[in-house]
Amino acid sequence: MLLARWVADATTILTLAGLAYSLLALWSARAYGRAQRSPQPSTYPGVSILKPLKGVDPGMYKDFASHCRQEYSGEYEILFGVRSLEDASVPIIERLRAEFPDVSIRLLVCPQVLGPNGKVSTLAQMLPEARYDHLLINDSDIRVSPHYLRNVMQRFSAARAGRRPVGMVTALYRGRSHATLGSRLEALGISTDFMPGVLVARWMENGLNFGLGSTLAVTRAALHAIGGLEPLAEYLGDDYELGARIAKAGYRVVLSREVVETSVPAYRFGQFWEHQLRWARNLRDARKAGYLGMGVTFGLAWALLNVLAHAGSIDSLALFSLLLLVRVAVALSVGVGLLRDRGVLRHLWLLPLRDLIALLIWVWSFADDCIVWRGERYRLLNGKLVQAG
């Protein structure tokens, strides 16, 4: 009986902590929304977009084409990097060049392997070929609006007197799901959990100290200050590490007002679990203290467990109802209001299931250091990829 009482009390405390976190997420979203309404300066530096490729993603041509339809007053180029001309993405690049002859599009072959992170290996070899001093890296499955470059590049000159220079601009994103449960759960988690967490970190830390792979716009000066891209070839979370190093070098990392879209594969449930676990263990290694504190963010899951621990008492049901109300408010405020993710409304009923699974993944992420990435098993050692025996 003593254990049952302890469990009931613990889940109540964790539920209340989750409620406080959800309220903080609402406040952080409001703060971000206010900041994006302030006037932005007009600046149009030349920019090189670097896109490392391996294979073909769903909707890849449309994703690439969105980068070619930019309403941008400055000059820009798009560089695609592949390990070899046998890569399945090459015909798509050739089609892109034919249909957008006015856009500077180049295909680079980058055969060297500089570390276990093939994406960074390719990027490091592409870098010397880029013409401009502003570089923008994003993943191959990112789709953007015609105002993308304008909104991202504006942030480099949005500095107040006496503040550190901007070294990186990154962007929030939403997921474009496919017709599997795993795909829908991951897209829902991006818009209603991960992005609110980014906004909370931004508010609590008075800025960002990491980057998001949806958009990593950097200056050559900032990149030079951290020793370039090559040292990141050993890391799984290269986007996080790049932003963290730029912030540590004395530059600011800021969010753009732009929101981009990523394609979430049609995961089977096992693939979804594996991807989420890899993501969780990478985050655990990158932000150890913050990741441990993430336990309090699963308020809805704790509230469900609290109802079970109290045998469905009126008080536990009332607390669950309050948590559900605030959790839905966060999902709507961030997912629909800021990210404009229509899928959130369609799949809102999956929120309790998604949050329960997220809690299980968080717990299981502490059980081991192993991940599976691109069919290979690795161990994570302070964020670095070490081939597992």
Stockholm file with secondary structure:
# STOCKHOLM 1.0

chainA/1-389         MLLARWVADATTILTLAGLAYSLLALWSARAYGRAQRSPQPSTYPGVSILKPLKGVDPGMYKDFASHCRQEYSGEYEILFGVRSLEDASVPIIERLRAEFPDVSIRLLVCPQVLGPNGKVSTLAQMLPEARYDHLLINDSDIRVSPHYLRNVMQRFSAARAGRRPVGMVTALYRGRSHATLGSRLEALGISTDFMPGVLVARWMENGLNFGLGSTLAVTRAALHAIGGLEPLAEYLGDDYELGARIAKAGYRVVLSREVVETSVPAYRFGQFWEHQLRWARNLRDARKAGYLGMGVTFGLAWALLNVLAHAGSIDSLALFSLLLLVRVAVALSVGVGLLRDRGVLRHLWLLPLRDLIALLIWVWSFADDCIVWRGERYRLLNGKLVQAG
#=GR chainA/1-389 SS CHHHHHHHHHHHHHHHHHHHHHHHHHHHHHHHHHHHTSCCCCCCCCEEEEEECCSCCTTHHHHHHHHHSCCCSSCEEEEEEESCTTSTTHHHHHHHHHHCTTSEEEEEECCCCCSSCHHHHHHHHHGGGCCSSEEEECCTTEECCTTHHHHHHHGGGCCCTTSCCEEEEEEEEEEECCSSHHHHHHHHHIIIIIHHHHHHHHHHTTSBSSCBTTBEEEEHHHHHHTTCSGGGGGBSCHHHHHHHHHHHTTCEEEEEEEEEEEECCCCCHHHHHHHHHHHHHHHHHHSHHHHHHGGGGCHHHHHHHHHHHTTTCHHHHHHHHHHHHHHHHHIIIIIIIITCCHHHHHTGGGHHHHHHHHHHHHHHTTSCSEEEETTEEEEEETTEEEECC
#=GC SS_cons         CHHHHHHHHHHHHHHHHHHHHHHHHHHHHHHHHHHHTSCCCCCCCCEEEEEECCSCCTTHHHHHHHHHSCCCSSCEEEEEEESCTTSTTHHHHHHHHHHCTTSEEEEEECCCCCSSCHHHHHHHHHGGGCCSSEEEECCTTEECCTTHHHHHHHGGGCCCTTSCCEEEEEEEEEEECCSSHHHHHHHHHIIIIIHHHHHHHHHHTTSBSSCBTTBEEEEHHHHHHTTCSGGGGGBSCHHHHHHHHHHHTTCEEEEEEEEEEEECCCCCHHHHHHHHHHHHHHHHHHSHHHHHHGGGGCHHHHHHHHHHHTTTCHHHHHHHHHHHHHHHHHIIIIIIIITCCHHHHHTGGGHHHHHHHHHHHHHHTTSCSEEEETTEEEEEETTEEEECC
//
